[in-house]
Amino acid sequence: MRIEAVVGDITTEKVDAIVNAANSTLLGGGGVDGAIHRAAGPSLLDACQKVRDTELPDGLPVGRAVATPGFALPAAWVIHTVGPNLHAGEDDPALLRACFDSSLELAIQLGCTGIALPAVSAGVYGWPIAEVAEVAVARARAVEQRSHTDPDAVGRLELIRFVLSSQANHEAFARELERTSS
């Protein structure tokens, strides 16, 4: 399994699934969420509205993940997850871990070979990038470890790529990847 970090635009990633740092409404927003909605086209908003109407009438809870098709994106799937908002007092690292765990598990369930993830909660939600990198890389390493001990548990997943919006964010993830490499 390969785990890597790159600076880039998550909406152009040629992987099976990209992760959207969504808000609980699933109806678009700013940052990564807005960029994904714009790139995927209006069908993504329609699909999210359908999820809200049928499965999640109260919105997507923090730490959970749900998938929709990718529509106009190169990725077949968009996995939406809601990160904890530090500014709103959501400061439990377990909530942040749950975002990455639920997103990775959903990618495995969908049969993905590759997934691209942003630095969930590091933007307007206020979590320090070093802490997000530590949690995100630890969750990816846990999947990597499972791939060694029980390959069937991770299905076809071969690539976990963190797609970061800035060089500074990339450096935080690169440091964490280096620190945790075996």
C-alpha positions as CSV (number, residue, x, y, z in Angstrom):
1,M,0.0,0.0,0.0
2,R,1.2,3.5,-0.8
3,I,0.5,6.5,1.4
4,E,1.6,9.9,0.0
5,A,1.0,13.6,0.3
6,V,0.9,16.0,-2.6
7,V,0.1,19.7,-3.2
8,G,-2.7,19.8,-5.7
9,D,-6.4,20.2,-6.6
10,I,-8.4,17.3,-5.2
11,T,-11.0,17.8,-7.9
12,T,-8.6,16.7,-10.6
13,E,-7.4,13.5,-8.9
14,K,-7.7,10.4,-11.0
15,V,-8.5,8.0,-8.2
16,D,-11.7,6.0,-7.5
17,A,-12.8,8.3,-4.7
18,I,-12.1,11.7,-3.3
19,V,-13.1,12.9,0.1
20,N,-15.1,16.1,0.5
21,A,-14.7,18.0,3.7
22,A,-18.4,18.8,3.8
23,N,-20.7,20.6,6.2
24,S,-23.6,18.7,7.8
25,T,-26.1,20.0,5.2
26,L,-24.2,18.3,2.3
27,L,-25.5,21.1,0.2
28,G,-22.2,22.7,-0.7
29,G,-20.1,25.4,1.0
30,G,-16.7,27.0,0.7
31,G,-13.2,25.7,0.5
32,V,-12.8,22.1,-0.6
33,D,-16.6,21.5,-0.4
34,G,-17.4,24.3,-2.8
35,A,-14.6,23.4,-5.2
36,I,-15.9,19.8,-5.4
37,H,-19.5,20.8,-5.9
38,R,-18.4,23.2,-8.7
39,A,-16.2,20.7,-10.4
40,A,-18.7,17.8,-10.1
41,G,-21.6,19.9,-11.5
42,P,-25.2,20.4,-10.4
43,S,-25.9,16.6,-10.3
44,L,-23.8,16.4,-7.1
45,L,-26.1,18.8,-5.3
46,D,-29.1,16.8,-6.5
47,A,-27.6,13.6,-5.2
48,C,-26.7,15.2,-1.9
49,Q,-30.3,16.6,-1.6
50,K,-31.6,13.1,-2.2
51,V,-29.4,11.7,0.5
52,R,-30.7,14.3,2.9
53,D,-34.3,13.6,1.8
54,T,-34.0,9.8,2.2
55,E,-31.2,8.8,4.6
56,L,-30.1,11.9,6.6
57,P,-32.9,14.3,7.1
58,D,-31.1,15.9,10.0
59,G,-27.8,16.2,8.1
60,L,-24.5,14.2,8.2
61,P,-23.2,13.9,11.7
62,V,-19.6,14.9,12.5
63,G,-17.3,12.0,12.0
64,R,-19.6,10.0,9.7
65,A,-19.2,9.5,5.9
66,V,-21.6,9.0,3.0
67,A,-20.9,8.5,-0.7
68,T,-22.4,9.9,-3.8
69,P,-21.3,9.5,-7.5
70,G,-18.6,11.8,-8.7
71,F,-20.5,13.0,-11.8
72,A,-18.2,15.3,-13.8
73,L,-15.2,14.6,-11.6
74,P,-12.5,12.1,-12.7
75,A,-13.2,10.2,-9.5
76,A,-16.2,7.8,-9.6
77,W,-17.1,8.6,-6.0
78,V,-17.3,11.5,-3.6
79,I,-17.1,10.5,0.0
80,H,-18.5,13.3,2.1
81,T,-17.4,13.6,5.7
82,V,-18.0,16.3,8.3
83,G,-15.0,17.3,10.4
84,P,-15.2,18.7,13.9
85,N,-15.3,22.5,14.0
86,L,-12.8,23.7,16.6
87,H,-14.3,27.2,16.7
88,A,-17.6,25.6,17.7
89,G,-16.0,23.7,20.6
90,E,-15.7,20.4,18.8
91,D,-12.2,19.7,20.1
92,D,-12.3,16.0,20.7
93,P,-9.6,14.3,18.5
94,A,-11.8,11.2,18.4
95,L,-14.2,13.1,16.1
96,L,-11.3,13.9,13.8
97,R,-10.2,10.3,13.8
98,A,-13.7,9.2,13.0
99,C,-13.8,11.4,9.8
100,F,-10.7,9.7,8.4
101,D,-11.7,6.2,9.6
102,S,-15.2,6.4,8.2
103,S,-14.0,7.8,4.9
104,L,-11.3,5.1,4.5
105,E,-13.7,2.3,5.5
106,L,-16.3,3.5,3.0
107,A,-13.7,3.6,0.3
108,I,-12.9,-0.1,1.1
109,Q,-16.6,-1.0,1.0
110,L,-16.9,0.7,-2.4
111,G,-14.1,-1.4,-3.7
112,C,-11.8,1.5,-4.4
113,T,-8.1,1.0,-5.3
114,G,-7.2,4.7,-4.6
115,I,-8.6,7.5,-2.5
116,A,-7.6,11.2,-2.2
117,L,-8.3,13.0,1.0
118,P,-7.9,16.7,2.1
119,A,-6.8,18.0,5.4
120,V,-10.3,17.7,7.0
121,S,-11.0,20.4,9.6
122,A,-7.7,22.2,9.0
123,G,-9.3,25.1,7.1
124,V,-12.1,27.2,8.4
125,Y,-12.8,24.7,11.1
126,G,-9.6,25.8,12.8
127,W,-7.7,22.6,13.7
128,P,-3.9,23.0,13.6
129,I,-2.5,21.4,10.5
130,A,0.1,19.5,12.5
131,E,-2.6,17.8,14.6
132,V,-4.7,17.0,11.5
133,A,-1.6,15.5,9.8
134,E,-0.8,13.4,12.8
135,V,-4.4,12.0,13.1
136,A,-4.8,11.6,9.3
137,V,-1.5,9.8,8.8
138,A,-2.1,7.6,11.9
139,R,-5.4,6.4,10.4
140,A,-3.9,5.7,7.0
141,R,-1.0,3.8,8.7
142,A,-3.7,1.7,10.6
143,V,-5.2,0.7,7.2
144,E,-1.7,0.0,5.9
145,Q,-1.0,-2.2,8.9
146,R,-4.3,-4.1,8.3
147,S,-3.3,-4.6,4.7
148,H,-0.2,-6.5,6.0
149,T,-2.0,-8.6,8.7
150,D,-5.3,-9.2,6.9
151,P,-5.2,-8.2,3.2
152,D,-8.9,-9.1,2.8
153,A,-9.8,-6.4,5.4
154,V,-8.8,-3.6,3.1
155,G,-10.1,-5.0,-0.2
156,R,-8.5,-3.5,-3.2
157,L,-7.3,-0.3,-1.6
158,E,-3.7,0.3,-2.7
159,L,-3.3,4.1,-2.6
160,I,-4.1,6.7,0.1
161,R,-3.2,10.2,-1.1
162,F,-3.5,13.3,0.9
163,V,-4.0,16.2,-1.4
164,L,-3.1,19.5,0.3
165,S,-3.9,23.0,-0.8
166,S,-0.6,24.6,0.2
167,Q,3.1,23.9,0.5
168,A,2.9,24.5,4.3
169,N,0.1,21.9,4.7
170,H,2.1,19.5,2.5
171,E,5.2,19.9,4.7
172,A,3.2,19.1,7.8
173,F,1.9,15.9,6.2
174,A,5.4,15.0,4.7
175,R,6.9,15.3,8.2
176,E,4.3,13.1,9.7
177,L,4.7,10.5,6.9
178,E,8.5,10.5,7.4
179,R,8.1,10.3,11.1
180,T,5.8,7.2,10.9
181,S,7.5,5.4,8.1
182,S,8.7,1.9,8.9
